[in-house]
Amino acid sequence: MLLSPTSDTKHLVLQAYEGHPSYSCSKCSAVIVLQDELISKSFSGRDGRGYLMQSATNVKLGRKEDRSLLTGVHTVADVYCLGCNDRLGWFYHKASDHTQKYKEGKYLLEREKLIKENNWVLDDPPTS
C-alpha cells in the first residue's frame, strides 16, 4: 500500500513498545522508535539537531530524491508520522560517498520533533 505524506493514516498507528524507553512524535504522541535504536546524537537535521536511528515505526516515507546534505549528496526520502503527517526527518536510501555508506537504511529524526519517553517506574515508598 502506497501512502502519501498527506493521506489520513491515524488508524494505522501501532501501540508498540509499551513500557520500554522510546521516542514519540511531539505533535500526536505516536511512538516512533525505541531509545535502544539510537546510533548517534551528533547529526544535523533540517531544523536543528538530529538523531541517527537504526529503525522507526509508525512512519511513512515520502518520495525518494537526491539531496545535497552537509556530508555530500544522498538519496533520501522524508519521513512522516503516521498519526499526524508531521515531517520527522528523513530516511537514507543511498550515499554516494563510500565513507557515508553506514547511513544507508537508517533514519535521521529531528530532535525537536520527538519526545523522550523514559517509562521509569518509581518504587513504592517503604512502609513502616
N, CA, C and O atoms as a printed pandas DataFrame, in Angstrom:
     atom_number atom_name residue_name chain_id  residue_number  x_coord  y_coord  z_coord
0              1         N          MET        A               1    0.851   -1.170    0.000
1              2        CA          MET        A               1    0.000    0.000    0.000
2              3         C          MET        A               1    0.898    1.235    0.000
3              4         O          MET        A               1    1.760    1.383    0.866
4              5         N          LEU        A               2    0.695    2.108   -0.963
5              6        CA          LEU        A               2    1.457    3.341   -1.082
6              7         C          LEU        A               2    0.753    4.435   -0.303
7              8         O          LEU        A               2   -0.433    4.688   -0.514
8              9         N          LEU        A               3    1.474    5.084    0.595
9             10        CA          LEU        A               3    0.893    6.129    1.439
10            11         C          LEU        A               3    1.492    7.470    1.065
11            12         O          LEU        A               3    2.714    7.610    1.007
12            13         N          SER        A               4    0.659    8.444    0.815
13            14        CA          SER        A               4    1.171    9.783    0.533
14            15         C          SER        A               4    1.390   10.506    1.859
15            16         O          SER        A               4    0.754   10.171    2.859
16            17         N          PRO        A               5    2.289   11.498    1.877
17            18        CA          PRO        A               5    2.536   12.241    3.118
18            19         C          PRO        A               5    1.297   12.948    3.648
19            20         O          PRO        A               5    1.251   13.293    4.829
20            21         N          THR        A               6    0.286   13.174    2.803
21            22        CA          THR        A               6   -0.898   13.903    3.254
22            23         C          THR        A               6   -2.106   13.007    3.507
23            24         O          THR        A               6   -3.146   13.498    3.944
24            25         N          SER        A               7   -1.995   11.702    3.242
25            26        CA          SER        A               7   -3.147   10.819    3.451
26            27         C          SER        A               7   -3.417   10.623    4.941
27            28         O          SER        A               7   -2.504   10.676    5.765
28            29         N          ASP        A               8   -4.694   10.396    5.271
29            30        CA          ASP        A               8   -5.100   10.183    6.658
30            31         C          ASP        A               8   -4.720    8.761    7.068
31            32         O          ASP        A               8   -5.293    7.793    6.568
32            33         N          THR        A               9   -3.760    8.640    7.971
33            34        CA          THR        A               9   -3.253    7.325    8.359
34            35         C          THR        A               9   -3.318    7.105    9.863
35            36         O          THR        A               9   -2.654    6.205   10.377
36            37         N          LYS        A              10   -4.092    7.894   10.573
37            38        CA          LYS        A              10   -4.185    7.759   12.033
38            39         C          LYS        A              10   -4.586    6.351   12.454
39            40         O          LYS        A              10   -4.100    5.845   13.466
40            41         N          HIS        A              11   -5.466    5.716   11.688
41            42        CA          HIS        A              11   -5.943    4.374   12.027
42            43         C          HIS        A              11   -4.864    3.305   11.894
43            44         O          HIS        A              11   -5.064    2.176   12.343
44            45         N          LEU        A              12   -3.730    3.634   11.291
45            46        CA          LEU        A              12   -2.636    2.674   11.109
46            47         C          LEU        A              12   -1.602    2.710   12.233
47            48         O          LEU        A              12   -0.710    1.862   12.272
48            49         N          VAL        A              13   -1.705    3.675   13.146
49            50        CA          VAL        A              13   -0.722    3.821   14.221
50            51         C          VAL        A              13   -0.757    2.603   15.143
51            52         O          VAL        A              13   -1.811    2.225   15.654
52            53         N          LEU        A              14    0.404    2.003   15.344
53            54        CA          LEU        A              14    0.538    0.858   16.231
54            55         C          LEU        A              14    0.854    1.320   17.643
55            56         O          LEU        A              14    1.631    2.254   17.839
56            57         N          GLN        A              15    0.261    0.673   18.608
57            58        CA          GLN        A              15    0.586    0.947   20.003
58            59         C          GLN        A              15    1.696   -0.022   20.382
59            60         O          GLN        A              15    1.444   -1.074   20.969
60            61         N          ALA        A              16    2.899    0.334   20.049
61            62        CA          ALA        A              16    4.049   -0.557   20.219
62            63         C          ALA        A              16    4.948   -0.084   21.355
63            64         O          ALA        A              16    4.905    1.075   21.767
64            65         N          TYR        A              17    5.749   -0.995   21.841
65            66        CA          TYR        A              17    6.821   -0.680   22.782
66            67         C          TYR        A              17    6.331   -0.223   24.142
67            68         O          TYR        A              17    7.055    0.486   24.840
68            69         N          GLU        A              18    5.134   -0.599   24.540
69            70        CA          GLU        A              18    4.613   -0.161   25.834
70            71         C          GLU        A              18    5.538   -0.604   26.959
71            72         O          GLU        A              18    5.930   -1.769   27.027
72            73         N          GLY        A              19    5.882    0.317   27.829
73            74        CA          GLY        A              19    6.748    0.017   28.955
74            75         C          GLY        A              19    8.232    0.084   28.640
75            76         O          GLY        A              19    9.056   -0.142   29.528
76            77         N          HIS        A              20    8.598    0.391   27.392
77            78        CA          HIS        A              20   10.011    0.484   27.008
78            79         C          HIS        A              20   10.366    1.951   26.738
79            80         O          HIS        A              20    9.539    2.703   26.222
80            81         N          PRO        A              21   11.577    2.355   27.080
81            82        CA          PRO        A              21   12.001    3.729   26.773
82            83         C          PRO        A              21   11.955    3.964   25.266
83            84         O          PRO        A              21   12.493    3.174   24.490
84            85         N          SER        A              22   11.311    5.050   24.860
85            86        CA          SER        A              22   11.112    5.304   23.442
86            87         C          SER        A              22   11.112    6.799   23.159
87            88         O          SER        A              22   11.183    7.627   24.068
88            89         N          TYR        A              23   11.030    7.117   21.881
89            90        CA          TYR        A              23   10.805    8.486   21.424
90            91         C          TYR        A              23    9.452    8.505   20.722
91            92         O          TYR        A              23    9.142    7.615   19.930
92            93         N          SER        A              24    8.650    9.526   21.016
93            94        CA          SER        A              24    7.320    9.673   20.436
94            95         C          SER        A              24    7.247   10.967   19.649
95            96         O          SER        A              24    8.060   11.871   19.843
96            97         N          CYS        A              25    6.271   11.049   18.763
97            98        CA          CYS        A              25    6.024   12.260   17.983
98            99         C          CYS        A              25    5.614   13.387   18.932
99           100         O          CYS        A              25    4.734   13.196   19.771
100          101         N          SER        A              26    6.233   14.538   18.811
101          102        CA          SER        A              26    5.932   15.661   19.701
102          103         C          SER        A              26    4.569   16.277   19.405
103          104         O          SER        A              26    4.033   17.014   20.232
104          105         N          LYS        A              27    4.017   15.991   18.260
105          106        CA          LYS        A              27    2.728   16.575   17.884
106          107         C          LYS        A              27    1.545   15.700   18.298
107          108         O          LYS        A              27    0.553   16.216   18.813
108          109         N          CYS        A              28    1.636   14.357   18.078
109          110        CA          CYS        A              28    0.474   13.493   18.359
110          111         C          CYS        A              28    0.770   12.361   19.337
111          112         O          CYS        A              28   -0.132   11.593   19.671
112          113         N          SER        A              29    2.012   12.241   19.804
113          114        CA          SER        A              29    2.440   11.234   20.791
114          115         C          SER        A              29    2.480    9.801   20.271
115          116         O          SER        A              29    2.569    8.872   21.074
116          117         N          ALA        A              30    2.418    9.587   18.965
117          118        CA          ALA        A              30    2.593    8.232   18.420
118          119         C          ALA        A              30    4.023    7.785   18.691
119          120         O          ALA        A              30    4.958    8.558   18.484
120          121         N          VAL        A              31    4.206    6.558   19.149
121          122        CA          VAL        A              31    5.550    6.030   19.400
122          123         C          VAL        A              31    6.261    5.867   18.063
123          124         O          VAL        A              31    5.714    5.274   17.133
124          125         N          ILE        A              32    7.480    6.392   17.965
125          126        CA          ILE        A              32    8.227    6.360   16.716
126          127         C          ILE        A              32    9.382    5.372   16.758
127          128         O          ILE        A              32    9.620    4.659   15.783
128          129         N          VAL        A              33   10.106    5.319   17.876
129          130        CA          VAL        A              33   11.302    4.473   17.913
130          131         C          VAL        A              33   11.698    4.172   19.360
131          132         O          VAL        A              33   11.510    5.000   20.251
132          133         N          LEU        A              34   12.243    2.987   19.576
133          134        CA          LEU        A              34   12.820    2.658   20.884
134          135         C          LEU        A              34   14.110    3.430   21.079
135          136         O          LEU        A              34   14.845    3.667   20.120
136          137         N          GLN        A              35   14.391    3.823   22.312
137          138        CA          GLN        A              35   15.652    4.514   22.580
138          139         C          GLN        A              35   16.857    3.625   22.271
139          140         O          GLN        A              35   17.936    4.132   21.964
140          141         N          ASP        A              36   16.682    2.309   22.349
141          142        CA          ASP        A              36   17.775    1.376   22.039
142          143         C          ASP        A              36   18.210    1.434   20.575
143          144         O          ASP        A              36   19.291    0.952   20.236
144          145         N          GLU        A              37   17.390    2.013   19.710
145          146        CA          GLU        A              37   17.704    2.099   18.282
146          147         C          GLU        A              37   18.589    3.303   17.943
147          148         O          GLU        A              37   18.985    3.481   16.791
148          149         N          LEU        A              38   18.895    4.121   18.944
149          150        CA          LEU        A              38   19.724    5.316   18.750
150          151         C          LEU        A              38   21.158    4.931   18.415
151          152         O          LEU        A              38   21.803    4.186   19.152
152          153         N          ILE        A              39   21.644    5.446   17.298
153          154        CA          ILE        A              39   23.035    5.218   16.881
154          155         C          ILE        A              39   23.899    6.416   17.254
155          156         O          ILE        A              39   25.002    6.250   17.775
156          157         N          SER        A              40   23.399    7.630   16.988
157          158        CA          SER        A              40   24.182    8.831   17.257
158          159         C          SER        A              40   23.277   10.042   17.453
159          160         O          SER        A              40   22.236   10.172   16.809
160          161         N          LYS        A              41   23.702   10.933   18.366
161          162        CA          LYS        A              41   23.021   12.215   18.584
162          163         C          LYS        A              41   23.769   13.357   17.891
163          164         O          LYS        A              41   23.387   14.519   18.030
164          165         N          SER        A              42   24.820   13.038   17.155
165          166        CA          SER        A              42   25.702   14.050   16.572
166          167         C          SER        A              42   25.365   14.365   15.122
167          168         O          SER        A              42   26.267   14.510   14.297
168          169         N          PHE        A              43   24.089   14.473   14.801
169          170        CA          PHE        A              43   23.682   14.758   13.430
170          171         C          PHE        A              43   22.912   16.063   13.368
171          172         O          PHE        A              43   22.358   16.521   14.368
172          173         N          SER        A              44   22.882   16.655   12.187
173          174        CA          SER        A              44   22.125   17.881   11.957
174          175         C          SER        A              44   20.955   17.572   11.051
175          176         O          SER        A              44   21.109   16.936   10.008
176          177         N          GLY        A              45   19.780   18.029   11.457
177          178        CA          GLY        A              45   18.591   17.886   10.641
178          179         C          GLY        A              45   18.310   19.182    9.912
179          180         O          GLY        A              45   19.133   20.098    9.908
180          181         N          ARG        A              46   17.167   19.250    9.307
181          182        CA          ARG        A              46   16.768   20.448    8.574
182          183         C          ARG        A              46   16.521   21.614    9.527
183          184         O          ARG        A              46   16.807   22.765    9.199
184          185         N          ASP        A              47   15.985   21.306   10.712
185          186        CA          ASP        A              47   15.608   22.360   11.661
186          187         C          ASP        A              47   16.396   22.311   12.969
187          188         O          ASP        A              47   15.916   22.812   13.986
188          189         N          GLY        A              48   17.585   21.725   12.969
189          190        CA          GLY        A              48   18.368   21.656   14.200
190          191         C          GLY        A              48   19.018   20.291   14.357
191          192         O          GLY        A              48   19.287   19.600   13.374
192          193         N          ARG        A              49   19.265   19.915   15.603
193          194        CA          ARG        A              49   19.935   18.645   15.903
194          195         C          ARG        A              49   19.072   17.468   15.492
195          196         O          ARG        A              49   17.843   17.533   15.501
196          197         N          GLY        A              50   19.762   16.372   15.126
197          198        CA          GLY        A              50   19.049   15.167   14.731
198          199         C          GLY        A              50   19.685   13.929   15.317
199          200         O          GLY        A              50   20.845   13.947   15.730
200          201         N          TYR        A              51   18.920   12.852   15.353
201          202        CA          TYR        A              51   19.383   11.560   15.848
202          203         C          TYR        A              51   19.409   10.568   14.695
203          204         O          TYR        A              51   18.447   10.473   13.931
204          205         N          LEU        A              52   20.503    9.832   14.567
205          206        CA          LEU        A              52   20.568    8.747   13.593
206          207         C          LEU        A              52   20.029    7.504   14.282
207          208         O          LEU        A              52   20.526    7.106   15.336
208          209         N          MET        A              53   19.002    6.885   13.681
209          210        CA          MET        A              53   18.318    5.741   14.277
210          211         C          MET        A              53   18.406    4.526   13.361
211          212         O          MET        A              53   18.394    4.648   12.136
212          213         N          GLN        A              54   18.492    3.362   13.978
213          214        CA          GLN        A              54   18.545    2.096   13.248
214          215         C          GLN        A              54   17.212    1.795   12.568
215          216         O          GLN        A              54   17.191    1.291   11.445
216          217         N          SER        A              55   16.105    2.098   13.235
217          218        CA          SER        A              55   14.785    1.787   12.689
218          219         C          SER        A              55   13.769    2.790   13.204
219          220         O          SER        A              55   14.090    3.646   14.029
220          221         N          ALA        A              56   12.540    2.680   12.712
221          222        CA          ALA        A              56   11.440    3.527   13.177
222          223         C          ALA        A              56   10.130    2.807   12.890
223          224         O          ALA        A              56   10.059    1.963   11.997
224          225         N          THR        A              57    9.110    3.139   13.642
225          226        CA          THR        A              57    7.782    2.575   13.430
226          227         C          THR        A              57    6.779    3.716   13.401
227          228         O          THR        A              57    7.101    4.836   13.799
228          229         N          ASN        A              58    5.582    3.446   12.940
229          230        CA          ASN        A              58    4.542    4.468   12.834
230          231         C          ASN        A              58    4.978    5.647   11.975
231          232         O          ASN        A              58    4.654    6.800   12.261
232          233         N          VAL        A              59    5.724    5.331   10.908
233          234        CA          VAL        A              59    6.162    6.362    9.967
234          235         C          VAL        A              59    5.835    5.910    8.544
235          236         O          VAL        A              59    5.618    4.728    8.275
236          237         N          LYS        A              60    5.809    6.878    7.658
237          238        CA          LYS        A              60    5.675    6.614    6.219
238          239         C          LYS        A              60    6.709    7.472    5.502
239          240         O          LYS        A              60    7.112    8.528    5.990
240          241         N          LEU        A              61    7.125    7.000    4.341
241          242        CA          LEU        A              61    8.172    7.676    3.589
242          243         C          LEU        A              61    7.589    8.466    2.432
243          244         O          LEU        A              61    6.630    8.046    1.786
244          245         N          GLY        A              62    8.193    9.623    2.187
245          246        CA          GLY        A              62    7.849   10.421    1.016
246          247         C          GLY        A              62    8.610    9.910   -0.193
247          248         O          GLY        A              62    9.147    8.802   -0.178
248          249         N          ARG        A              63    8.653   10.702   -1.212
249          250        CA          ARG        A              63    9.310   10.353   -2.472
250          251         C          ARG        A              63   10.830   10.407   -2.327
251          252         O          ARG        A              63   11.368   11.293   -1.664
252          253         N          LYS        A              64   11.512    9.453   -2.951
253          254        CA          LYS        A              64   12.986    9.456   -2.985
254          255         C          LYS        A              64   13.470   10.644   -3.792
255          256         O          LYS        A              64   12.897   10.997   -4.824
256          257         N          GLU        A              65   14.546   11.256   -3.295
257          258        CA          GLU        A              65   15.168   12.345   -4.050
258          259         C          GLU        A              65   16.638   12.438   -3.676
259          260         O          GLU        A              65   17.036   12.059   -2.574
260          261         N          ASP        A              66   17.432   12.943   -4.596
261          262        CA          ASP        A              66   18.829   13.221   -4.298
262          263         C          ASP        A              66   18.878   14.577   -3.615
263          264         O          ASP        A              66   18.334   15.559   -4.120
264          265         N          ARG        A              67   19.540   14.623   -2.454
265          266        CA          ARG        A              67   19.578   15.850   -1.669
266          267         C          ARG        A              67   21.014   16.134   -1.265
267          268         O          ARG        A              67   21.733   15.240   -0.819
268          269         N          SER        A              68   21.423   17.380   -1.425
269          270        CA          SER        A              68   22.752   17.804   -1.001
270          271         C          SER        A              68   22.696   18.124    0.490
271          272         O          SER        A              68   22.043   19.079    0.911
272          273         N          LEU        A              69   23.399   17.302    1.285
273          274        CA          LEU        A              69   23.444   17.484    2.732
274          275         C          LEU        A              69   24.850   17.899    3.142
275          276         O          LEU        A              69   25.730   18.020    2.290
276          277         N          LEU        A              70   25.071   18.116    4.429
277          278        CA          LEU        A              70   26.382   18.563    4.912
278          279         C          LEU        A              70   27.503   17.600    4.541
279          280         O          LEU        A              70   28.642   18.022    4.343
280          281         N          THR        A              71   27.191   16.313    4.444
281          282        CA          THR        A              71   28.219   15.297    4.170
282          283         C          THR        A              71   28.202   14.800    2.732
283          284         O          THR        A              71   28.781   13.757    2.428
284          285         N          GLY        A              72   27.544   15.538    1.848
285          286        CA          GLY        A              72   27.522   15.159    0.434
286          287         C          GLY        A              72   26.111   14.882   -0.055
287          288         O          GLY        A              72   25.128   15.136    0.643
288          289         N          VAL        A              73   26.035   14.356   -1.272
289          290        CA          VAL        A              73   24.748   14.060   -1.882
290          291         C          VAL        A              73   24.289   12.678   -1.440
291          292         O          VAL        A              73   25.044   11.709   -1.514
292          293         N          HIS        A              74   23.048   12.597   -0.980
293          294        CA          HIS        A              74   22.455   11.341   -0.537
294          295         C          HIS        A              74   21.090   11.188   -1.208
295          296         O          HIS        A              74   20.411   12.177   -1.484
296          297         N          THR        A              75   20.697    9.944   -1.466
297          298        CA          THR        A              75   19.337    9.672   -1.904
298          299         C          THR        A              75   18.529    9.424   -0.642
299          300         O          THR        A              75   18.783    8.468    0.091
300          301         N          VAL        A              76   17.555   10.288   -0.393
301          302        CA          VAL        A              76   16.779   10.241    0.841
302          303         C          VAL        A              76   15.288   10.341    0.525
303          304         O          VAL        A              76   14.892   10.681   -0.590
304          305         N          ALA        A              77   14.485   10.041    1.523
305          306        CA          ALA        A              77   13.037   10.265    1.454
306          307         C          ALA        A              77   12.617   10.851    2.792
307          308         O          ALA        A              77   13.029   10.364    3.845
308          309         N          ASP        A              78   11.804   11.887    2.754
309          310        CA          ASP        A              78   11.310   12.455    4.004
310          311         C          ASP        A              78   10.491   11.414    4.746
311          312         O          ASP        A              78    9.832   10.569    4.140
312          313         N          VAL        A              79   10.545   11.491    6.088
313          314        CA          VAL        A              79    9.821   10.574    6.973
314          315         C          VAL        A              79    8.703   11.367    7.629
315          316         O          VAL        A              79    8.925   12.455    8.160
316          317         N          TYR        A              80    7.472   10.796    7.585
317          318        CA          TYR        A              80    6.294   11.444    8.145
318          319         C          TYR        A              80    5.665   10.556    9.206
319          320         O          TYR        A              80    5.686    9.331    9.089
320          321         N          CYS        A              81    5.111   11.165   10.230
321          322        CA          CYS        A              81    4.398   10.440   11.285
322          323         C          CYS        A              81    3.080    9.900   10.729
323          324         O          CYS        A              81    2.343   10.618   10.054
324          325         N          LEU        A              82    2.790    8.632   11.016
325          326        CA          LEU        A              82    1.511    8.044   10.601
326          327         C          LEU        A              82    0.334    8.692   11.314
327          328         O          LEU        A              82   -0.763    8.760   10.761
328          329         N          GLY        A              83    0.551    9.169   12.540
329          330        CA          GLY        A              83   -0.539    9.709   13.329
330          331         C          GLY        A              83   -1.001   11.093   12.925
331          332         O          GLY        A              83   -2.193   11.393   12.987
332          333         N          CYS        A              84   -0.060   11.947   12.508
333          334        CA          CYS        A              84   -0.425   13.346   12.255
334          335         C          CYS        A              84    0.164   13.924   10.970
335          336         O          CYS        A              84   -0.080   15.088   10.655
336          337         N          ASN        A              85    0.924   13.141   10.233
337          338        CA          ASN        A              85    1.557   13.570    8.978
338          339         C          ASN        A              85    2.649   14.625    9.164
339          340         O          ASN        A              85    3.073   15.244    8.188
340          341         N          ASP        A              86    3.110   14.841   10.393
341          342        CA          ASP        A              86    4.195   15.795   10.618
342          343         C          ASP        A              86    5.501   15.208   10.071
343          344         O          ASP        A              86    5.773   14.020   10.244
344          345         N          ARG        A              87    6.303   16.046    9.411
345          346        CA          ARG        A              87    7.589   15.586    8.893
346          347         C          ARG        A              87    8.566   15.465   10.053
347          348         O          ARG        A              87    8.795   16.435   10.775
348          349         N          LEU        A              88    9.148   14.274   10.237
349          350        CA          LEU        A              88   10.018   13.995   11.379
350          351         C          LEU        A              88   11.496   13.991   11.029
351          352         O          LEU        A              88   12.334   14.084   11.927
352          353         N          GLY        A              89   11.837   13.889    9.769
353          354        CA          GLY        A              89   13.229   13.788    9.343
354          355         C          GLY        A              89   13.300   13.140    7.984
355          356         O          GLY        A              89   12.474   13.422    7.116
356          357         N          TRP        A              90   14.289   12.262    7.782
357          358        CA          TRP        A              90   14.409   11.568    6.503
358          359         C          TRP        A              90   15.033   10.191    6.674
359          360         O          TRP        A              90   15.623    9.875    7.707
360          361         N          PHE        A              91   14.884    9.384    5.633
361          362        CA          PHE        A              91   15.427    8.035    5.567
362          363         C          PHE        A              91   16.522    8.037    4.513
363          364         O          PHE        A              91   16.321    8.527    3.403
364          365         N          TYR        A              92   17.688    7.485    4.862
365          366        CA          TYR        A              92   18.807    7.402    3.921
366          367         C          TYR        A              92   18.656    6.146    3.059
367          368         O          TYR        A              92   18.777    5.028    3.560
368          369         N          HIS        A              93   18.392    6.332    1.770
369          370        CA          HIS        A              93   18.353    5.197    0.850
370          371         C          HIS        A              93   19.753    4.867    0.343
371          372         O          HIS        A              93   20.157    3.705    0.298
372          373         N          LYS        A              94   20.491    5.922   -0.040
373          374        CA          LYS        A              94   21.804    5.686   -0.651
374          375         C          LYS        A              94   22.724    6.878   -0.395
375          376         O          LYS        A              94   22.297    8.033   -0.402
376          377         N          ALA        A              95   23.985    6.565   -0.173
377          378        CA          ALA        A              95   25.008    7.605   -0.025
378          379         C          ALA        A              95   25.987    7.460   -1.182
379          380         O          ALA        A              95   26.405    6.347   -1.501
380          381         N          SER        A              96   26.357    8.564   -1.810
381          382        CA          SER        A              96   27.269    8.479   -2.952
382          383         C          SER        A              96   28.724    8.313   -2.512
383          384         O          SER        A              96   29.512    7.687   -3.221
384          385         N          ASP        A              97   29.087    8.855   -1.369
385          386        CA          ASP        A              97   30.460    8.756   -0.855
386          387         C          ASP        A              97   30.610    7.476   -0.038
387          388         O          ASP        A              97   29.778    7.189    0.823
388          389         N          HIS        A              98   31.652    6.716   -0.299
389          390        CA          HIS        A              98   31.841    5.437    0.400
390          391         C          HIS        A              98   31.991    5.609    1.916
391          392         O          HIS        A              98   31.685    4.686    2.671
392          393         N          THR        A              99   32.455    6.773    2.369
393          394        CA          THR        A              99   32.606    6.991    3.816
394          395         C          THR        A              99   31.264    7.225    4.506
395          396         O          THR        A              99   31.191    7.223    5.735
396          397         N          GLN        A             100   30.212    7.423    3.732
397          398        CA          GLN        A             100   28.886    7.694    4.280
398          399         C          GLN        A             100   27.927    6.510    4.139
399          400         O          GLN        A             100   26.754    6.621    4.498
400          401         N          LYS        A             101   28.413    5.380    3.621
401          402        CA          LYS        A             101   27.569    4.205    3.366
402          403         C          LYS        A             101   26.904    3.668    4.640
403          404         O          LYS        A             101   25.849    3.039    4.558
404          405         N          TYR        A             102   27.498    3.903    5.808
405          406        CA          TYR        A             102   26.934    3.396    7.066
406          407         C          TYR        A             102   25.546    3.974    7.354
407          408         O          TYR        A             102   24.798    3.414    8.156
408          409         N          LYS        A             103   25.194    5.097    6.700
409          410        CA          LYS        A             103   23.895    5.735    6.915
410          411         C          LYS        A             103   22.777    5.051    6.130
411          412         O          LYS        A             103   21.601    5.221    6.452
412          413         N          GLU        A             104   23.129    4.293    5.124
413          414        CA          GLU        A             104   22.115    3.680    4.269
414          415         C          GLU        A             104   21.189    2.767    5.067
415          416         O          GLU        A             104   21.644    1.945    5.862
416          417         N          GLY        A             105   19.895    2.921    4.847
417          418        CA          GLY        A             105   18.912    2.128    5.571
418          419         C          GLY        A             105   18.614    2.635    6.967
419          420         O          GLY        A             105   17.933    1.959    7.737
420          421         N          LYS        A             106   19.113    3.819    7.308
421          422        CA          LYS        A             106   18.918    4.407    8.642
422          423         C          LYS        A             106   18.024    5.651    8.547
423          424         O          LYS        A             106   17.785    6.188    7.466
424          425         N          TYR        A             107   17.548    6.081    9.699
425          426        CA          TYR        A             107   16.668    7.239    9.801
426          427         C          TYR        A             107   17.371    8.388   10.504
427          428         O          TYR        A             107   18.047    8.182   11.512
428          429         N          LEU        A             108   17.216    9.588    9.983
429          430        CA          LEU        A             108   17.633   10.801   10.670
430          431         C          LEU        A             108   16.333   11.430   11.184
431          432         O          LEU        A             108   15.516   11.902   10.393
432          433         N          LEU        A             109   16.145   11.435   12.495
433          434        CA          LEU        A             109   14.945   12.007   13.096
434          435         C          LEU        A             109   15.311   13.270   13.863
435          436         O          LEU        A             109   16.252   13.275   14.656
436          437         N          GLU        A             110   14.570   14.322   13.624
437          438        CA          GLU        A             110   14.878   15.621   14.220
438          439         C          GLU        A             110   14.478   15.653   15.693
439          440         O          GLU        A             110   13.354   15.308   16.058
440          441         N          ARG        A             111   15.425   16.076   16.529
441          442        CA          ARG        A             111   15.220   16.094   17.975
442          443         C          ARG        A             111   13.992   16.895   18.382
443          444         O          ARG        A             111   13.255   16.480   19.277
444          445         N          GLU        A             112   13.761   18.026   17.745
445          446        CA          GLU        A             112   12.639   18.895   18.108
446          447         C          GLU        A             112   11.286   18.288   17.748
447          448         O          GLU        A             112   10.251   18.785   18.191
448          449         N          LYS        A             113   11.281   17.233   16.959
449          450        CA          LYS        A             113   10.032   16.590   16.550
450          451         C          LYS        A             113    9.696   15.384   17.433
451          452         O          LYS        A             113    8.669   14.735   17.238
452          453         N          LEU        A             114   10.572   15.087   18.410
453          454        CA          LEU        A             114   10.414   13.902   19.245
454          455         C          LEU        A             114   10.297   14.258   20.720
455          456         O          LEU        A             114   10.815   15.279   21.173
456          457         N          ILE        A             115    9.603   13.394   21.460
457          458        CA          ILE        A             115    9.532   13.490   22.920
458          459         C          ILE        A             115   10.161   12.222   23.471
459          460         O          ILE        A             115    9.809   11.117   23.059
460          461         N          LYS        A             116   11.085   12.380   24.395
461          462        CA          LYS        A             116   11.736   11.225   25.019
462          463         C          LYS        A             116   10.835   10.685   26.118
463          464         O          LYS        A             116   10.487   11.401   27.057
464          465         N          GLU        A             117   10.461    9.418   25.994
465          466        CA          GLU        A             117    9.596    8.752   26.970
466          467         C          GLU        A             117   10.437    7.722   27.711
467          468         O          GLU        A             117   10.775    6.679   27.152
468          469         N          ASN        A             118   10.781    8.009   28.981
469          470        CA          ASN        A             118   11.661    7.105   29.729
470          471         C          ASN        A             118   10.935    5.910   30.334
471          472         O          ASN        A             118   11.545    4.863   30.545
472          473         N          ASN        A             119    9.642    6.050   30.615
473          474        CA          ASN        A             119    8.848    4.969   31.212
474          475         C          ASN        A             119    9.458    4.433   32.502
475          476         O          ASN        A             119    9.470    3.227   32.746
476          477         N          TRP        A             120    9.957    5.340   33.310
477          478        CA          TRP        A             120   10.502    4.934   34.601
478          479         C          TRP        A             120    9.371    4.514   35.517
479          480         O          TRP        A             120    8.280    5.082   35.473
480          481         N          VAL        A             121    9.632    3.528   36.340
481          482        CA          VAL        A             121    8.666    3.089   37.346
482          483         C          VAL        A             121    9.273    3.395   38.702
483          484         O          VAL        A             121   10.359    2.923   39.037
484          485         N          LEU        A             122    8.558    4.188   39.470
485          486        CA          LEU        A             122    9.048    4.543   40.800
486          487         C          LEU        A             122    8.666    3.425   41.774
487          488         O          LEU        A             122    7.557    2.893   41.726
488          489         N          ASP        A             123    9.593    3.088   42.642
489          490        CA          ASP        A             123    9.314    2.075   43.663
490          491         C          ASP        A             123    8.296    2.624   44.648
491          492         O          ASP        A             123    8.230    3.831   44.884
492          493         N          ASP        A             124    7.519    1.744   45.208
493          494        CA          ASP        A             124    6.583    2.148   46.268
494          495         C          ASP        A             124    7.392    2.621   47.467
495          496         O          ASP        A             124    8.451    2.064   47.757
496          497         N          PRO        A             125    6.897    3.660   48.180
497          498        CA          PRO        A             125    7.630    4.130   49.361
498          499         C          PRO        A             125    7.690    3.030   50.423
499          500         O          PRO        A             125    6.767    2.223   50.540
500          501         N          PRO        A             126    8.769    3.001   51.187
501          502        CA          PRO        A             126    8.884    1.976   52.224
502          503         C          PRO        A             126    7.768    2.110   53.256
503          504         O          PRO        A             126    7.360    3.217   53.606
504          505         N          THR        A             127    7.294    0.995   53.724
505          506        CA          THR        A             127    6.253    1.015   54.758
506          507         C          THR        A             127    6.916    0.862   56.113
507          508         O          THR        A             127    7.917    0.159   56.248
508          509         N          SER        A             128    6.352    1.525   57.121
509          510        CA          SER        A             128    6.968    1.433   58.447
510          511         C          SER        A             128    6.292    0.412   59.306
511          512         O          SER        A             128    6.688    0.210   60.453
